[in-house]
Amino acid sequence: MVYKVLYQELSQEVPVRERTQAMYVEANSEREVREKLIEKKLNIEFIQVLNEEHLEYEKQDEDFKVENV
């Protein structure tokens, strides 16, 4: 499954919507996504599993890339 992760790079600061970034991670569960990203020390706001329709929509963005972590 592919998960969309919304995060802030600075884990020590209060989240600001304008600085929220997104990445896509392939994993079997939300827990596995968190385990893969723990070393990056990101301030994870939300993790969303993408169904087929949503994934196809996200793929239309030229910056779409599934991260290898």
Secondary structure, 3 states (H helix, E strand, C coil): CEEEEEEECCCCCCCCHHHCEEEEEECCCHHHHHHHHHHHCCEEEEEEECCHHHHHHHHCCCCCCEECC
